[in-house]
Amino acid sequence: MGYKDLRFPDNSVFLVTGGAGFIGSNLCEVILAAGYRVRCLDDLSTGKRENVAMFEHDPGYTFIEGDIKELDTCMRACEGVDYVLNQAAWGSVPRSIEMPLFYEKNNIGGTLNMLEAARQNNVKKFVYASSSSVYGDHPVLPKREGQEGRLLSPYALTKRADEEFAKLYTSLYGLDTYGLRYFNVFGRRQDPDGAYAAVIPKFIKQLMRGETPTINGDGKQSRDFTYVENVVEANLKACLAPHEAAGEAYNIAYGGREYLIDIYYSITKALGVDIEPNYGPDRAGDIKHSNADISKAKRLLGYDPDYDFDTGLSLAIDWYRANL
Ligand SMILES: NC(=O)c1ccc[n+]([C@@H]2O[C@H](COP(=O)([O-])OP(=O)(O)OC[C@H]3O[C@@H](n4cnc5c(N)ncnc54)[C@H](O)[C@@H]3O)[C@@H](O)[C@H]2O)c1
């Protein structure tokens, strides 16, 4: 269960791209606490220096402010690295619909640079963030690897392209790549602000301030909301996965199904507030329901998530209470 007993060779070096973001900073924190070295590469475009400020005095930690769109930066960052955890990308389906050209350069070009830099530097494992959005409009639930539909956004296309490039880097060049299709991750340090913020931190912050959140659609949409510690576990287990499991993408979720309206009322209850939501239009590029079959990751990566949704939500609420 979990990742606490995992062991890597002494002096292992991890490169976390997007390490100043939500998921990346959680990865940096856990890996440093386990006693390994972490290099964090981030251009601070959507991430924040304050997410990594607490590591700055750790001798095992190095921060590189840089852009994965620059191959030279990626090459420099990969020198002497054992494991790459490539999280750097721009998220948000609606924003990608507004700016497809940028998404292609950042999310596809950037990841391709990182694959190339990892290959040239003989990195042991290349683990990267993909997304449940690659399932597009395929109607079958739960989502299963190999049953992908028509893509609904440039963001989804960038993640699908990353997966295809990563597979090629495994088959052509022997680089062990592992794609992790995250399903709606939430937890400490997820940004609650801005037009493209994820619902859970956004609702928590608004409700804590006595504001009225808006639910897009009728609130009856469902997602496999996944606590961030489970995603950390998946990344670390992928680093230790066998070569036979490389060149593949894996669903990373809890394997549950939560309805947005229920989450809303769980948050109001936990915060002790009595505020009814506003309802707005559906968002373009969104699907109504999504949940994951996680049996492939269990079988081939040994993924066995510890944190169910309710436990994760209560930990997340505690964190925002203490930190907002
Ligand atoms: N949060 C989720 O629910 C979710 C779901 C599916 C997939 N993902 C993927 O997981 C990864 C991490 O997402 P997150 O939620 O932590 O987002 P985030 O925005 O908090 O983190 C992304 C980080 O990448 C950095 N970055 C972006 N472009 C960069 C570039 N060109 N060079 C260097 N750094 C760059 C940003 O500054 C930021 O710190 C992303 O690849 C995202 O697409 C997230």
PDBQT file of the ligand as one rigid body, heavy atoms in Angstrom, charges set to zero:
ROOT
HETATM    1  N1  LIG A 401      -4.564  18.642 -11.723  1.00  0.00    +0.000 N 
HETATM    2  C1  LIG A 401      -5.228  17.737 -12.422  1.00  0.00    +0.000 C 
HETATM    3  O1  LIG A 401      -6.351  17.389 -12.094  1.00  0.00    +0.000 OA
HETATM    4  C2  LIG A 401      -4.606  17.115 -13.652  1.00  0.00    +0.000 A 
HETATM    5  C3  LIG A 401      -5.368  16.166 -14.357  1.00  0.00    +0.000 A 
HETATM    6  C4  LIG A 401      -4.818  15.573 -15.486  1.00  0.00    +0.000 A 
HETATM    7  C5  LIG A 401      -3.536  15.902 -15.869  1.00  0.00    +0.000 A 
HETATM    8  N2  LIG A 401      -2.819  16.843 -15.174  1.00  0.00    +0.000 N 
HETATM    9  C6  LIG A 401      -1.457  17.158 -15.622  1.00  0.00    +0.000 C 
HETATM   10  O2  LIG A 401      -0.587  17.114 -14.502  1.00  0.00    +0.000 OA
HETATM   11  C7  LIG A 401       0.465  18.057 -14.674  1.00  0.00    +0.000 C 
HETATM   12  C8  LIG A 401       0.570  18.964 -13.466  1.00  0.00    +0.000 C 
HETATM   13  O3  LIG A 401      -0.656  19.666 -13.332  1.00  0.00    +0.000 OA
HETATM   14  P1  LIG A 401      -0.990  20.615 -12.091  1.00  0.00    +0.000 P 
HETATM   15  O4  LIG A 401      -2.420  20.430 -11.798  1.00  0.00    +0.000 OA
HETATM   16  O5  LIG A 401       0.005  20.424 -11.030  1.00  0.00    +0.000 OA
HETATM   17  O6  LIG A 401      -0.853  22.032 -12.779  1.00  0.00    +0.000 OA
HETATM   18  P2  LIG A 401      -0.016  23.333 -12.335  1.00  0.00    +0.000 P 
HETATM   19  O7  LIG A 401      -0.381  24.397 -13.290  1.00  0.00    +0.000 OA
HETATM   20  O8  LIG A 401      -0.186  23.593 -10.880  1.00  0.00    +0.000 OA
HETATM   21  O9  LIG A 401       1.482  22.844 -12.580  1.00  0.00    +0.000 OA
HETATM   22  C9  LIG A 401       2.102  22.851 -13.840  1.00  0.00    +0.000 C 
HETATM   23  C10 LIG A 401       3.475  23.463 -13.661  1.00  0.00    +0.000 C 
HETATM   24  O10 LIG A 401       4.189  23.422 -14.898  1.00  0.00    +0.000 OA
HETATM   25  C11 LIG A 401       4.848  24.667 -15.079  1.00  0.00    +0.000 C 
HETATM   26  N3  LIG A 401       5.038  24.828 -16.534  1.00  0.00    +0.000 N 
HETATM   27  C12 LIG A 401       4.088  24.955 -17.483  1.00  0.00    +0.000 A 
HETATM   28  N4  LIG A 401       4.659  25.098 -18.693  1.00  0.00    +0.000 NA
HETATM   29  C13 LIG A 401       6.005  25.060 -18.491  1.00  0.00    +0.000 A 
HETATM   30  C14 LIG A 401       7.120  25.164 -19.341  1.00  0.00    +0.000 A 
HETATM   31  N5  LIG A 401       6.992  25.373 -20.651  1.00  0.00    +0.000 N 
HETATM   32  N6  LIG A 401       8.359  25.057 -18.804  1.00  0.00    +0.000 NA
HETATM   33  C15 LIG A 401       8.533  24.862 -17.471  1.00  0.00    +0.000 A 
HETATM   34  N7  LIG A 401       7.497  24.776 -16.609  1.00  0.00    +0.000 NA
HETATM   35  C16 LIG A 401       6.249  24.877 -17.113  1.00  0.00    +0.000 A 
HETATM   36  C17 LIG A 401       3.942  25.692 -14.464  1.00  0.00    +0.000 C 
HETATM   37  O11 LIG A 401       4.600  26.901 -14.099  1.00  0.00    +0.000 OA
HETATM   38  C18 LIG A 401       3.428  24.931 -13.240  1.00  0.00    +0.000 C 
HETATM   39  O12 LIG A 401       4.267  25.134 -12.115  1.00  0.00    +0.000 OA
HETATM   40  C19 LIG A 401       0.177  18.770 -15.985  1.00  0.00    +0.000 C 
HETATM   41  O13 LIG A 401       0.906  18.114 -17.015  1.00  0.00    +0.000 OA
HETATM   42  C20 LIG A 401      -1.304  18.562 -16.180  1.00  0.00    +0.000 C 
HETATM   43  O14 LIG A 401      -1.685  18.618 -17.545  1.00  0.00    +0.000 OA
HETATM   44  C21 LIG A 401      -3.336  17.455 -14.066  1.00  0.00    +0.000 A 
ENDROOT
TORSDOF 0
